[in-house]
Amino acid sequence: MPSKSLKPILVEWIDSCEPAVNSDITEDEFPSPQVIQSLGWLAFDGSTHIVLAGAVKEDAYAGRTYDYVISIPVVAIIKREEVRLVGASP
């Protein structure tokens, strides 16, 4: 595990949505926001947003690097909970 402890979390959040065909839309075709569930490593926990990473690795030259990152605004978060990994110490 990397030196800085990263916590796995599940985040449920609301995201904007637009239809795939996005012209000449009638009112009955208006999209609704989507509820998204994202699972990842909590790489950053700030007052305005969090950053989840899908993968984390230590590189001999670059140090720690993150893959598949997403920034989620705190105001969009419905629920977040820490995930306990099977076989991990509490």
PDB file of N, CA, C and O in Angstrom:
ATOM      1  N   MET A   1       0.857  -1.185   0.000  1.00  0.00           N
ATOM      2  CA  MET A   1       0.000   0.000   0.000  1.00  0.00           C
ATOM      3  C   MET A   1       0.888   1.229   0.000  1.00  0.00           C
ATOM      4  O   MET A   1       1.934   1.235   0.649  1.00  0.00           O
ATOM      5  N   PRO A   2       0.488   2.274  -0.721  1.00  0.00           N
ATOM      6  CA  PRO A   2       1.276   3.512  -0.745  1.00  0.00           C
ATOM      7  C   PRO A   2       1.428   4.115   0.640  1.00  0.00           C
ATOM      8  O   PRO A   2       0.648   3.831   1.549  1.00  0.00           O
ATOM      9  N   SER A   3       2.462   4.965   0.785  1.00  0.00           N
ATOM     10  CA  SER A   3       2.764   5.546   2.090  1.00  0.00           C
ATOM     11  C   SER A   3       1.615   6.389   2.633  1.00  0.00           C
ATOM     12  O   SER A   3       1.261   6.246   3.803  1.00  0.00           O
ATOM     13  N   LYS A   4       1.028   7.255   1.827  1.00  0.00           N
ATOM     14  CA  LYS A   4      -0.135   8.039   2.271  1.00  0.00           C
ATOM     15  C   LYS A   4      -1.344   7.114   2.203  1.00  0.00           C
ATOM     16  O   LYS A   4      -1.676   6.581   1.145  1.00  0.00           O
ATOM     17  N   SER A   5      -1.987   6.936   3.333  1.00  0.00           N
ATOM     18  CA  SER A   5      -3.121   6.026   3.392  1.00  0.00           C
ATOM     19  C   SER A   5      -4.297   6.555   2.571  1.00  0.00           C
ATOM     20  O   SER A   5      -4.753   7.680   2.774  1.00  0.00           O
ATOM     21  N   LEU A   6      -4.770   5.748   1.662  1.00  0.00           N
ATOM     22  CA  LEU A   6      -5.927   6.090   0.843  1.00  0.00           C
ATOM     23  C   LEU A   6      -7.088   5.217   1.273  1.00  0.00           C
ATOM     24  O   LEU A   6      -6.915   4.025   1.528  1.00  0.00           O
ATOM     25  N   LYS A   7      -8.274   5.810   1.355  1.00  0.00           N
ATOM     26  CA  LYS A   7      -9.454   5.057   1.769  1.00  0.00           C
ATOM     27  C   LYS A   7     -10.318   4.745   0.555  1.00  0.00           C
ATOM     28  O   LYS A   7     -10.549   5.614  -0.285  1.00  0.00           O
ATOM     29  N   PRO A   8     -10.798   3.502   0.461  1.00  0.00           N
ATOM     30  CA  PRO A   8     -11.758   3.197  -0.590  1.00  0.00           C
ATOM     31  C   PRO A   8     -13.142   3.689  -0.157  1.00  0.00           C
ATOM     32  O   PRO A   8     -13.580   3.406   0.958  1.00  0.00           O
ATOM     33  N   ILE A   9     -13.826   4.420  -1.032  1.00  0.00           N
ATOM     34  CA  ILE A   9     -15.158   4.918  -0.679  1.00  0.00           C
ATOM     35  C   ILE A   9     -16.132   4.714  -1.843  1.00  0.00           C
ATOM     36  O   ILE A   9     -15.747   4.635  -3.009  1.00  0.00           O
ATOM     37  N   LEU A  10     -17.393   4.633  -1.470  1.00  0.00           N
ATOM     38  CA  LEU A  10     -18.493   4.588  -2.428  1.00  0.00           C
ATOM     39  C   LEU A  10     -19.208   5.927  -2.330  1.00  0.00           C
ATOM     40  O   LEU A  10     -19.597   6.353  -1.242  1.00  0.00           O
ATOM     41  N   VAL A  11     -19.379   6.588  -3.466  1.00  0.00           N
ATOM     42  CA  VAL A  11     -20.020   7.902  -3.495  1.00  0.00           C
ATOM     43  C   VAL A  11     -21.240   7.837  -4.401  1.00  0.00           C
ATOM     44  O   VAL A  11     -21.153   7.403  -5.550  1.00  0.00           O
ATOM     45  N   GLU A  12     -22.375   8.273  -3.870  1.00  0.00           N
ATOM     46  CA  GLU A  12     -23.578   8.423  -4.685  1.00  0.00           C
ATOM     47  C   GLU A  12     -23.744   9.915  -4.920  1.00  0.00           C
ATOM     48  O   GLU A  12     -23.766  10.698  -3.970  1.00  0.00           O
ATOM     49  N   TRP A  13     -23.860  10.308  -6.173  1.00  0.00           N
ATOM     50  CA  TRP A  13     -23.905  11.724  -6.490  1.00  0.00           C
ATOM     51  C   TRP A  13     -24.791  11.985  -7.697  1.00  0.00           C
ATOM     52  O   TRP A  13     -25.075  11.083  -8.486  1.00  0.00           O
ATOM     53  N   ILE A  14     -25.223  13.235  -7.826  1.00  0.00           N
ATOM     54  CA  ILE A  14     -26.114  13.613  -8.918  1.00  0.00           C
ATOM     55  C   ILE A  14     -25.305  14.325  -9.999  1.00  0.00           C
ATOM     56  O   ILE A  14     -24.472  15.184  -9.710  1.00  0.00           O
ATOM     57  N   ASP A  15     -25.568  13.948 -11.244  1.00  0.00           N
ATOM     58  CA  ASP A  15     -24.822  14.488 -12.381  1.00  0.00           C
ATOM     59  C   ASP A  15     -25.799  15.033 -13.418  1.00  0.00           C
ATOM     60  O   ASP A  15     -26.941  14.583 -13.514  1.00  0.00           O
ATOM     61  N   SER A  16     -25.343  15.983 -14.171  1.00  0.00           N
ATOM     62  CA  SER A  16     -26.174  16.517 -15.243  1.00  0.00           C
ATOM     63  C   SER A  16     -26.322  15.477 -16.356  1.00  0.00           C
ATOM     64  O   SER A  16     -25.568  14.506 -16.417  1.00  0.00           O
ATOM     65  N   CYS A  17     -27.280  15.690 -17.211  1.00  0.00           N
ATOM     66  CA  CYS A  17     -27.550  14.732 -18.276  1.00  0.00           C
ATOM     67  C   CYS A  17     -28.034  15.483 -19.505  1.00  0.00           C
ATOM     68  O   CYS A  17     -28.730  16.492 -19.395  1.00  0.00           O
ATOM     69  N   GLU A  18     -27.665  14.990 -20.659  1.00  0.00           N
ATOM     70  CA  GLU A  18     -28.201  15.523 -21.899  1.00  0.00           C
ATOM     71  C   GLU A  18     -28.488  14.351 -22.830  1.00  0.00           C
ATOM     72  O   GLU A  18     -27.791  13.336 -22.790  1.00  0.00           O
ATOM     73  N   PRO A  19     -29.504  14.488 -23.661  1.00  0.00           N
ATOM     74  CA  PRO A  19     -29.831  13.386 -24.555  1.00  0.00           C
ATOM     75  C   PRO A  19     -28.771  13.205 -25.638  1.00  0.00           C
ATOM     76  O   PRO A  19     -28.075  14.152 -26.003  1.00  0.00           O
ATOM     77  N   ALA A  20     -28.657  11.985 -26.143  1.00  0.00           N
ATOM     78  CA  ALA A  20     -27.671  11.708 -27.191  1.00  0.00           C
ATOM     79  C   ALA A  20     -27.970  12.534 -28.436  1.00  0.00           C
ATOM     80  O   ALA A  20     -27.066  13.111 -29.040  1.00  0.00           O
ATOM     81  N   VAL A  21     -29.229  12.586 -28.811  1.00  0.00           N
ATOM     82  CA  VAL A  21     -29.651  13.475 -29.898  1.00  0.00           C
ATOM     83  C   VAL A  21     -30.080  14.759 -29.213  1.00  0.00           C
ATOM     84  O   VAL A  21     -31.047  14.762 -28.450  1.00  0.00           O
ATOM     85  N   ASN A  22     -29.371  15.856 -29.476  1.00  0.00           N
ATOM     86  CA  ASN A  22     -29.572  17.059 -28.680  1.00  0.00           C
ATOM     87  C   ASN A  22     -29.976  18.265 -29.528  1.00  0.00           C
ATOM     88  O   ASN A  22     -29.435  19.359 -29.365  1.00  0.00           O
ATOM     89  N   SER A  23     -30.921  18.057 -30.422  1.00  0.00           N
ATOM     90  CA  SER A  23     -31.475  19.188 -31.162  1.00  0.00           C
ATOM     91  C   SER A  23     -32.943  18.897 -31.442  1.00  0.00           C
ATOM     92  O   SER A  23     -33.356  17.740 -31.517  1.00  0.00           O
ATOM     93  N   ASP A  24     -33.715  19.950 -31.594  1.00  0.00           N
ATOM     94  CA  ASP A  24     -35.154  19.839 -31.843  1.00  0.00           C
ATOM     95  C   ASP A  24     -35.841  18.980 -30.776  1.00  0.00           C
ATOM     96  O   ASP A  24     -36.642  18.100 -31.092  1.00  0.00           O
ATOM     97  N   ILE A  25     -35.515  19.251 -29.516  1.00  0.00           N
ATOM     98  CA  ILE A  25     -36.052  18.499 -28.385  1.00  0.00           C
ATOM     99  C   ILE A  25     -37.387  19.117 -27.956  1.00  0.00           C
ATOM    100  O   ILE A  25     -37.504  20.337 -27.837  1.00  0.00           O
ATOM    101  N   THR A  26     -38.374  18.278 -27.730  1.00  0.00           N
ATOM    102  CA  THR A  26     -39.651  18.752 -27.205  1.00  0.00           C
ATOM    103  C   THR A  26     -39.625  18.624 -25.681  1.00  0.00           C
ATOM    104  O   THR A  26     -38.787  17.912 -25.129  1.00  0.00           O
ATOM    105  N   GLU A  27     -40.544  19.315 -25.005  1.00  0.00           N
ATOM    106  CA  GLU A  27     -40.555  19.313 -23.535  1.00  0.00           C
ATOM    107  C   GLU A  27     -40.672  17.911 -22.945  1.00  0.00           C
ATOM    108  O   GLU A  27     -40.080  17.624 -21.905  1.00  0.00           O
ATOM    109  N   ASP A  28     -41.431  17.041 -23.601  1.00  0.00           N
ATOM    110  CA  ASP A  28     -41.575  15.682 -23.059  1.00  0.00           C
ATOM    111  C   ASP A  28     -40.310  14.842 -23.214  1.00  0.00           C
ATOM    112  O   ASP A  28     -40.241  13.730 -22.691  1.00  0.00           O
ATOM    113  N   GLU A  29     -39.318  15.358 -23.923  1.00  0.00           N
ATOM    114  CA  GLU A  29     -38.043  14.653 -24.095  1.00  0.00           C
ATOM    115  C   GLU A  29     -36.929  15.220 -23.208  1.00  0.00           C
ATOM    116  O   GLU A  29     -35.790  14.755 -23.261  1.00  0.00           O
ATOM    117  N   PHE A  30     -37.270  16.242 -22.379  1.00  0.00           N
ATOM    118  CA  PHE A  30     -36.245  16.828 -21.505  1.00  0.00           C
ATOM    119  C   PHE A  30     -35.658  15.741 -20.607  1.00  0.00           C
ATOM    120  O   PHE A  30     -36.405  14.942 -20.042  1.00  0.00           O
ATOM    121  N   PRO A  31     -34.334  15.699 -20.466  1.00  0.00           N
ATOM    122  CA  PRO A  31     -33.714  14.705 -19.590  1.00  0.00           C
ATOM    123  C   PRO A  31     -33.778  15.131 -18.121  1.00  0.00           C
ATOM    124  O   PRO A  31     -33.970  16.306 -17.806  1.00  0.00           O
ATOM    125  N   SER A  32     -33.619  14.176 -17.256  1.00  0.00           N
ATOM    126  CA  SER A  32     -33.504  14.425 -15.816  1.00  0.00           C
ATOM    127  C   SER A  32     -32.055  14.187 -15.414  1.00  0.00           C
ATOM    128  O   SER A  32     -31.343  13.439 -16.084  1.00  0.00           O
ATOM    129  N   PRO A  33     -31.612  14.815 -14.327  1.00  0.00           N
ATOM    130  CA  PRO A  33     -30.264  14.508 -13.831  1.00  0.00           C
ATOM    131  C   PRO A  33     -30.151  13.016 -13.512  1.00  0.00           C
ATOM    132  O   PRO A  33     -31.149  12.343 -13.253  1.00  0.00           O
ATOM    133  N   GLN A  34     -28.933  12.524 -13.537  1.00  0.00           N
ATOM    134  CA  GLN A  34     -28.662  11.118 -13.263  1.00  0.00           C
ATOM    135  C   GLN A  34     -28.093  10.951 -11.861  1.00  0.00           C
ATOM    136  O   GLN A  34     -27.349  11.806 -11.381  1.00  0.00           O
ATOM    137  N   VAL A  35     -28.442   9.855 -11.212  1.00  0.00           N
ATOM    138  CA  VAL A  35     -27.806   9.493  -9.948  1.00  0.00           C
ATOM    139  C   VAL A  35     -26.722   8.475 -10.293  1.00  0.00           C
ATOM    140  O   VAL A  35     -26.993   7.431 -10.888  1.00  0.00           O
ATOM    141  N   ILE A  36     -25.505   8.798  -9.912  1.00  0.00           N
ATOM    142  CA  ILE A  36     -24.337   7.987 -10.238  1.00  0.00           C
ATOM    143  C   ILE A  36     -23.770   7.387  -8.960  1.00  0.00           C
ATOM    144  O   ILE A  36     -23.789   8.028  -7.909  1.00  0.00           O
ATOM    145  N   GLN A  37     -23.267   6.161  -9.043  1.00  0.00           N
ATOM    146  CA  GLN A  37     -22.516   5.556  -7.943  1.00  0.00           C
ATOM    147  C   GLN A  37     -21.100   5.320  -8.433  1.00  0.00           C
ATOM    148  O   GLN A  37     -20.881   4.630  -9.429  1.00  0.00           O
ATOM    149  N   SER A  38     -20.142   5.899  -7.725  1.00  0.00           N
ATOM    150  CA  SER A  38     -18.727   5.750  -8.070  1.00  0.00           C
ATOM    151  C   SER A  38     -17.997   5.123  -6.896  1.00  0.00           C
ATOM    152  O   SER A  38     -18.210   5.498  -5.742  1.00  0.00           O
ATOM    153  N   LEU A  39     -17.144   4.174  -7.201  1.00  0.00           N
ATOM    154  CA  LEU A  39     -16.334   3.487  -6.197  1.00  0.00           C
ATOM    155  C   LEU A  39     -14.875   3.725  -6.541  1.00  0.00           C
ATOM    156  O   LEU A  39     -14.461   3.492  -7.677  1.00  0.00           O
ATOM    157  N   GLY A  40     -14.087   4.188  -5.572  1.00  0.00           N
ATOM    158  CA  GLY A  40     -12.680   4.445  -5.860  1.00  0.00           C
ATOM    159  C   GLY A  40     -11.899   4.809  -4.618  1.00  0.00           C
ATOM    160  O   GLY A  40     -12.414   4.780  -3.500  1.00  0.00           O
ATOM    161  N   TRP A  41     -10.647   5.151  -4.842  1.00  0.00           N
ATOM    162  CA  TRP A  41      -9.754   5.587  -3.763  1.00  0.00           C
ATOM    163  C   TRP A  41      -9.924   7.087  -3.580  1.00  0.00           C
ATOM    164  O   TRP A  41      -9.845   7.845  -4.546  1.00  0.00           O
ATOM    165  N   LEU A  42     -10.157   7.520  -2.343  1.00  0.00           N
ATOM    166  CA  LEU A  42     -10.296   8.939  -2.051  1.00  0.00           C
ATOM    167  C   LEU A  42      -8.908   9.581  -2.089  1.00  0.00           C
ATOM    168  O   LEU A  42      -8.141   9.490  -1.131  1.00  0.00           O
ATOM    169  N   ALA A  43      -8.603  10.228  -3.209  1.00  0.00           N
ATOM    170  CA  ALA A  43      -7.284  10.815  -3.415  1.00  0.00           C
ATOM    171  C   ALA A  43      -7.195  12.238  -2.889  1.00  0.00           C
ATOM    172  O   ALA A  43      -6.113  12.710  -2.541  1.00  0.00           O
ATOM    173  N   PHE A  44      -8.341  12.928  -2.832  1.00  0.00           N
ATOM    174  CA  PHE A  44      -8.380  14.302  -2.338  1.00  0.00           C
ATOM    175  C   PHE A  44      -9.748  14.538  -1.721  1.00  0.00           C
ATOM    176  O   PHE A  44     -10.768  14.142  -2.285  1.00  0.00           O
ATOM    177  N   ASP A  45      -9.768  15.188  -0.556  1.00  0.00           N
ATOM    178  CA  ASP A  45     -11.016  15.469   0.151  1.00  0.00           C
ATOM    179  C   ASP A  45     -11.010  16.944   0.532  1.00  0.00           C
ATOM    180  O   ASP A  45     -10.477  17.323   1.575  1.00  0.00           O
ATOM    181  N   GLY A  46     -11.601  17.765  -0.315  1.00  0.00           N
ATOM    182  CA  GLY A  46     -11.580  19.205  -0.084  1.00  0.00           C
ATOM    183  C   GLY A  46     -12.929  19.755   0.321  1.00  0.00           C
ATOM    184  O   GLY A  46     -13.912  19.018   0.403  1.00  0.00           O
ATOM    185  N   SER A  47     -12.973  21.053   0.573  1.00  0.00           N
ATOM    186  CA  SER A  47     -14.220  21.688   1.004  1.00  0.00           C
ATOM    187  C   SER A  47     -15.191  21.874  -0.160  1.00  0.00           C
ATOM    188  O   SER A  47     -16.399  21.957   0.065  1.00  0.00           O
ATOM    189  N   THR A  48     -14.700  21.940  -1.393  1.00  0.00           N
ATOM    190  CA  THR A  48     -15.578  22.156  -2.547  1.00  0.00           C
ATOM    191  C   THR A  48     -15.748  20.918  -3.422  1.00  0.00           C
ATOM    192  O   THR A  48     -16.739  20.803  -4.143  1.00  0.00           O
ATOM    193  N   HIS A  49     -14.790  19.991  -3.365  1.00  0.00           N
ATOM    194  CA  HIS A  49     -14.867  18.798  -4.195  1.00  0.00           C
ATOM    195  C   HIS A  49     -13.994  17.683  -3.624  1.00  0.00           C
ATOM    196  O   HIS A  49     -13.110  17.913  -2.799  1.00  0.00           O
ATOM    197  N   ILE A  50     -14.272  16.477  -4.090  1.00  0.00           N
ATOM    198  CA  ILE A  50     -13.407  15.341  -3.768  1.00  0.00           C
ATOM    199  C   ILE A  50     -12.861  14.797  -5.084  1.00  0.00           C
ATOM    200  O   ILE A  50     -13.407  15.063  -6.154  1.00  0.00           O
ATOM    201  N   VAL A  51     -11.785  14.039  -4.989  1.00  0.00           N
ATOM    202  CA  VAL A  51     -11.230  13.376  -6.169  1.00  0.00           C
ATOM    203  C   VAL A  51     -11.134  11.889  -5.862  1.00  0.00           C
ATOM    204  O   VAL A  51     -10.525  11.481  -4.874  1.00  0.00           O
ATOM    205  N   LEU A  52     -11.750  11.086  -6.733  1.00  0.00           N
ATOM    206  CA  LEU A  52     -11.650   9.628  -6.635  1.00  0.00           C
ATOM    207  C   LEU A  52     -10.724   9.133  -7.725  1.00  0.00           C
ATOM    208  O   LEU A  52     -10.732   9.645  -8.845  1.00  0.00           O
ATOM    209  N   ALA A  53      -9.931   8.139  -7.392  1.00  0.00           N
ATOM    210  CA  ALA A  53      -9.053   7.496  -8.368  1.00  0.00           C
ATOM    211  C   ALA A  53      -9.443   6.030  -8.475  1.00  0.00           C
ATOM    212  O   ALA A  53      -9.684   5.364  -7.468  1.00  0.00           O
ATOM    213  N   GLY A  54      -9.503   5.538  -9.697  1.00  0.00           N
ATOM    214  CA  GLY A  54      -9.814   4.136  -9.915  1.00  0.00           C
ATOM    215  C   GLY A  54      -8.613   3.239  -9.692  1.00  0.00           C
ATOM    216  O   GLY A  54      -8.762   2.055  -9.389  1.00  0.00           O
ATOM    217  N   ALA A  55      -7.421   3.801  -9.841  1.00  0.00           N
ATOM    218  CA  ALA A  55      -6.188   3.037  -9.646  1.00  0.00           C
ATOM    219  C   ALA A  55      -5.094   3.963  -9.138  1.00  0.00           C
ATOM    220  O   ALA A  55      -5.059   5.146  -9.476  1.00  0.00           O
ATOM    221  N   VAL A  56      -4.206   3.416  -8.325  1.00  0.00           N
ATOM    222  CA  VAL A  56      -3.088   4.169  -7.759  1.00  0.00           C
ATOM    223  C   VAL A  56      -1.852   3.297  -7.870  1.00  0.00           C
ATOM    224  O   VAL A  56      -1.905   2.095  -7.609  1.00  0.00           O
ATOM    225  N   LYS A  57      -0.750   3.898  -8.255  1.00  0.00           N
ATOM    226  CA  LYS A  57       0.495   3.123  -8.336  1.00  0.00           C
ATOM    227  C   LYS A  57       1.687   3.992  -7.978  1.00  0.00           C
ATOM    228  O   LYS A  57       1.659   5.215  -8.114  1.00  0.00           O
ATOM    229  N   GLU A  58       2.728   3.328  -7.519  1.00  0.00           N
ATOM    230  CA  GLU A  58       3.990   4.005  -7.215  1.00  0.00           C
ATOM    231  C   GLU A  58       4.926   3.811  -8.400  1.00  0.00           C
ATOM    232  O   GLU A  58       5.169   2.688  -8.843  1.00  0.00           O
ATOM    233  N   ASP A  59       5.438   4.913  -8.898  1.00  0.00           N
ATOM    234  CA  ASP A  59       6.346   4.887 -10.038  1.00  0.00           C
ATOM    235  C   ASP A  59       7.740   5.265  -9.548  1.00  0.00           C
ATOM    236  O   ASP A  59       7.890   6.210  -8.774  1.00  0.00           O
ATOM    237  N   ALA A  60       8.752   4.538  -9.989  1.00  0.00           N
ATOM    238  CA  ALA A  60      10.133   4.788  -9.548  1.00  0.00           C
ATOM    239  C   ALA A  60      10.595   6.202  -9.880  1.00  0.00           C
ATOM    240  O   ALA A  60      11.411   6.765  -9.150  1.00  0.00           O
ATOM    241  N   TYR A  61      10.097   6.781 -10.951  1.00  0.00           N
ATOM    242  CA  TYR A  61      10.537   8.111 -11.379  1.00  0.00           C
ATOM    243  C   TYR A  61       9.558   9.213 -10.993  1.00  0.00           C
ATOM    244  O   TYR A  61       9.975  10.285 -10.556  1.00  0.00           O
ATOM    245  N   ALA A  62       8.271   8.960 -11.149  1.00  0.00           N
ATOM    246  CA  ALA A  62       7.269  10.000 -10.922  1.00  0.00           C
ATOM    247  C   ALA A  62       6.699   9.984  -9.510  1.00  0.00           C
ATOM    248  O   ALA A  62       6.005  10.921  -9.114  1.00  0.00           O
ATOM    249  N   GLY A  63       6.982   8.936  -8.747  1.00  0.00           N
ATOM    250  CA  GLY A  63       6.363   8.811  -7.433  1.00  0.00           C
ATOM    251  C   GLY A  63       4.969   8.230  -7.588  1.00  0.00           C
ATOM    252  O   GLY A  63       4.740   7.393  -8.461  1.00  0.00           O
ATOM    253  N   ARG A  64       4.047   8.661  -6.761  1.00  0.00           N
ATOM    254  CA  ARG A  64       2.682   8.146  -6.852  1.00  0.00           C
ATOM    255  C   ARG A  64       1.958   8.777  -8.040  1.00  0.00           C
ATOM    256  O   ARG A  64       2.028   9.987  -8.258  1.00  0.00           O
ATOM    257  N   THR A  65       1.271   7.945  -8.793  1.00  0.00           N
ATOM    258  CA  THR A  65       0.435   8.429  -9.885  1.00  0.00           C
ATOM    259  C   THR A  65      -0.961   7.814  -9.752  1.00  0.00           C
ATOM    260  O   THR A  65      -1.142   6.767  -9.130  1.00  0.00           O
ATOM    261  N   TYR A  66      -1.926   8.487 -10.347  1.00  0.00           N
ATOM    262  CA  TYR A  66      -3.330   8.084 -10.247  1.00  0.00           C
ATOM    263  C   TYR A  66      -3.895   7.891 -11.652  1.00  0.00           C
ATOM    264  O   TYR A  66      -3.553   8.631 -12.574  1.00  0.00           O
ATOM    265  N   ASP A  67      -4.751   6.905 -11.803  1.00  0.00           N
ATOM    266  CA  ASP A  67      -5.432   6.653 -13.077  1.00  0.00           C
ATOM    267  C   ASP A  67      -6.938   6.743 -12.863  1.00  0.00           C
ATOM    268  O   ASP A  67      -7.437   6.515 -11.761  1.00  0.00           O
ATOM    269  N   TYR A  68      -7.654   7.078 -13.935  1.00  0.00           N
ATOM    270  CA  TYR A  68      -9.119   7.098 -13.937  1.00  0.00           C
ATOM    271  C   TYR A  68      -9.669   7.987 -12.807  1.00  0.00           C
ATOM    272  O   TYR A  68     -10.494   7.549 -12.006  1.00  0.00           O
ATOM    273  N   VAL A  69      -9.201   9.233 -12.760  1.00  0.00           N
ATOM    274  CA  VAL A  69      -9.622  10.151 -11.700  1.00  0.00           C
ATOM    275  C   VAL A  69     -10.867  10.935 -12.116  1.00  0.00           C
ATOM    276  O   VAL A  69     -11.077  11.228 -13.293  1.00  0.00           O
ATOM    277  N   ILE A  70     -11.674  11.260 -11.125  1.00  0.00           N
ATOM    278  CA  ILE A  70     -12.846  12.091 -11.340  1.00  0.00           C
ATOM    279  C   ILE A  70     -12.984  13.043 -10.161  1.00  0.00           C
ATOM    280  O   ILE A  70     -12.807  12.657  -9.005  1.00  0.00           O
ATOM    281  N   SER A  71     -13.301  14.291 -10.476  1.00  0.00           N
ATOM    282  CA  SER A  71     -13.551  15.308  -9.461  1.00  0.00           C
ATOM    283  C   SER A  71     -15.064  15.444  -9.311  1.00  0.00           C
ATOM    284  O   SER A  71     -15.771  15.668 -10.293  1.00  0.00           O
ATOM    285  N   ILE A  72     -15.557  15.309  -8.085  1.00  0.00           N
ATOM    286  CA  ILE A  72     -16.993  15.394  -7.823  1.00  0.00           C
ATOM    287  C   ILE A  72     -17.249  16.565  -6.883  1.00  0.00           C
ATOM    288  O   ILE A  72     -16.701  16.601  -5.781  1.00  0.00           O
ATOM    289  N   PRO A  73     -18.070  17.520  -7.299  1.00  0.00           N
ATOM    290  CA  PRO A  73     -18.379  18.645  -6.410  1.00  0.00           C
ATOM    291  C   PRO A  73     -19.098  18.161  -5.145  1.00  0.00           C
ATOM    292  O   PRO A  73     -19.973  17.298  -5.220  1.00  0.00           O
ATOM    293  N   VAL A  74     -18.733  18.709  -4.002  1.00  0.00           N
ATOM    294  CA  VAL A  74     -19.350  18.335  -2.724  1.00  0.00           C
ATOM    295  C   VAL A  74     -20.864  18.567  -2.768  1.00  0.00           C
ATOM    296  O   VAL A  74     -21.624  17.780  -2.205  1.00  0.00           O
ATOM    297  N   VAL A  75     -21.302  19.633  -3.429  1.00  0.00           N
ATOM    298  CA  VAL A  75     -22.742  19.929  -3.488  1.00  0.00           C
ATOM    299  C   VAL A  75     -23.522  18.879  -4.273  1.00  0.00           C
ATOM    300  O   VAL A  75     -24.745  18.809  -4.152  1.00  0.00           O
ATOM    301  N   ALA A  76     -22.843  18.068  -5.069  1.00  0.00           N
ATOM    302  CA  ALA A  76     -23.515  17.039  -5.862  1.00  0.00           C
ATOM    303  C   ALA A  76     -23.596  15.699  -5.122  1.00  0.00           C
ATOM    304  O   ALA A  76     -24.276  14.780  -5.578  1.00  0.00           O
ATOM    305  N   ILE A  77     -22.908  15.586  -3.989  1.00  0.00           N
ATOM    306  CA  ILE A  77     -22.851  14.311  -3.279  1.00  0.00           C
ATOM    307  C   ILE A  77     -24.114  14.092  -2.454  1.00  0.00           C
ATOM    308  O   ILE A  77     -24.484  14.923  -1.625  1.00  0.00           O
ATOM    309  N   ILE A  78     -24.761  12.969  -2.695  1.00  0.00           N
ATOM    310  CA  ILE A  78     -25.949  12.570  -1.946  1.00  0.00           C
ATOM    311  C   ILE A  78     -25.532  11.762  -0.716  1.00  0.00           C
ATOM    312  O   ILE A  78     -26.040  11.972   0.385  1.00  0.00           O
ATOM    313  N   LYS A  79     -24.598  10.838  -0.931  1.00  0.00           N
ATOM    314  CA  LYS A  79     -24.148   9.957   0.150  1.00  0.00           C
ATOM    315  C   LYS A  79     -22.743   9.484  -0.155  1.00  0.00           C
ATOM    316  O   LYS A  79     -22.379   9.278  -1.313  1.00  0.00           O
ATOM    317  N   ARG A  80     -21.961   9.315   0.891  1.00  0.00           N
ATOM    318  CA  ARG A  80     -20.631   8.720   0.734  1.00  0.00           C
ATOM    319  C   ARG A  80     -20.358   7.834   1.934  1.00  0.00           C
ATOM    320  O   ARG A  80     -20.707   8.178   3.063  1.00  0.00           O
ATOM    321  N   GLU A  81     -19.736   6.696   1.688  1.00  0.00           N
ATOM    322  CA  GLU A  81     -19.420   5.791   2.786  1.00  0.00           C
ATOM    323  C   GLU A  81     -18.109   5.069   2.503  1.00  0.00           C
ATOM    324  O   GLU A  81     -17.810   4.685   1.373  1.00  0.00           O
ATOM    325  N   GLU A  82     -17.349   4.903   3.562  1.00  0.00           N
ATOM    326  CA  GLU A  82     -16.090   4.176   3.450  1.00  0.00           C
ATOM    327  C   GLU A  82     -16.389   2.701   3.236  1.00  0.00           C
ATOM    328  O   GLU A  82     -17.317   2.151   3.830  1.00  0.00           O
ATOM    329  N   VAL A  83     -15.598   2.069   2.387  1.00  0.00           N
ATOM    330  CA  VAL A  83     -15.768   0.660   2.069  1.00  0.00           C
ATOM    331  C   VAL A  83     -14.696  -0.132   2.808  1.00  0.00           C
ATOM    332  O   VAL A  83     -13.520   0.231   2.787  1.00  0.00           O
ATOM    333  N   ARG A  84     -15.108  -1.211   3.457  1.00  0.00           N
ATOM    334  CA  ARG A  84     -14.144  -2.068   4.132  1.00  0.00           C
ATOM    335  C   ARG A  84     -13.734  -3.175   3.180  1.00  0.00           C
ATOM    336  O   ARG A  84     -14.578  -3.914   2.673  1.00  0.00           O
ATOM    337  N   LEU A  85     -12.454  -3.288   2.943  1.00  0.00           N
ATOM    338  CA  LEU A  85     -11.938  -4.313   2.043  1.00  0.00           C
ATOM    339  C   LEU A  85     -11.891  -5.662   2.761  1.00  0.00           C
ATOM    340  O   LEU A  85     -11.488  -5.729   3.922  1.00  0.00           O
ATOM    341  N   VAL A  86     -12.288  -6.709   2.097  1.00  0.00           N
ATOM    342  CA  VAL A  86     -12.269  -8.048   2.667  1.00  0.00           C
ATOM    343  C   VAL A  86     -10.825  -8.438   2.963  1.00  0.00           C
ATOM    344  O   VAL A  86      -9.950  -8.321   2.106  1.00  0.00           O
ATOM    345  N   GLY A  87     -10.593  -8.899   4.173  1.00  0.00           N
ATOM    346  CA  GLY A  87      -9.259  -9.318   4.569  1.00  0.00           C
ATOM    347  C   GLY A  87      -8.380  -8.186   5.066  1.00  0.00           C
ATOM    348  O   GLY A  87      -7.247  -8.427   5.485  1.00  0.00           O
ATOM    349  N   ALA A  88      -8.881  -6.947   5.027  1.00  0.00           N
ATOM    350  CA  ALA A  88      -8.098  -5.808   5.484  1.00  0.00           C
ATOM    351  C   ALA A  88      -8.265  -5.610   6.985  1.00  0.00           C
ATOM    352  O   ALA A  88      -9.300  -5.953   7.556  1.00  0.00           O
ATOM    353  N   SER A  89      -7.259  -5.065   7.602  1.00  0.00           N
ATOM    354  CA  SER A  89      -7.335  -4.756   9.033  1.00  0.00           C
ATOM    355  C   SER A  89      -8.262  -3.575   9.248  1.00  0.00           C
ATOM    356  O   SER A  89      -8.336  -2.697   8.389  1.00  0.00           O
ATOM    357  N   PRO A  90      -8.979  -3.525  10.376  1.00  0.00           N
ATOM    358  CA  PRO A  90      -9.867  -2.375  10.630  1.00  0.00           C
ATOM    359  C   PRO A  90      -9.086  -1.090  10.867  1.00  0.00           C
ATOM    360  O   PRO A  90      -9.684  -0.038  11.093  1.00  0.00           O
TER     361      PRO A  90
END
